[in-house]
């Protein structure tokens, strides 16, 4: 007697079986991209550089506001 779906259930794929990887083997996600160590290095360097540059920018603004009108360059922009 056919199932309620009206069709016959497909047989499991013999290459994958139940979908679980054999013991001792890691099964990576099929759509997960491989990221090299060099990519992580460049990412870390870029993030560090950006953080340092933003910190220097805020430090410069802080100093300009604290010293008031004594900095010639900032007298004309309204700090």
Number of C-alpha atoms within 10 A of each C-alpha: 5 8 8 7 7 8 8 10 9 6 7 10 9 8 7 10 11 9 11 10 12 10 6 6 8 9 10 10 7 6 6 7 8 7 8 8 9 9 10 11 11 11 12 12 12 12 12 11 12 12 12 11 12 11 12 12 12 11 12 12 13 11 12 17 15 11 11 13 14 11 13 9 11 15 12 9 7 9 14
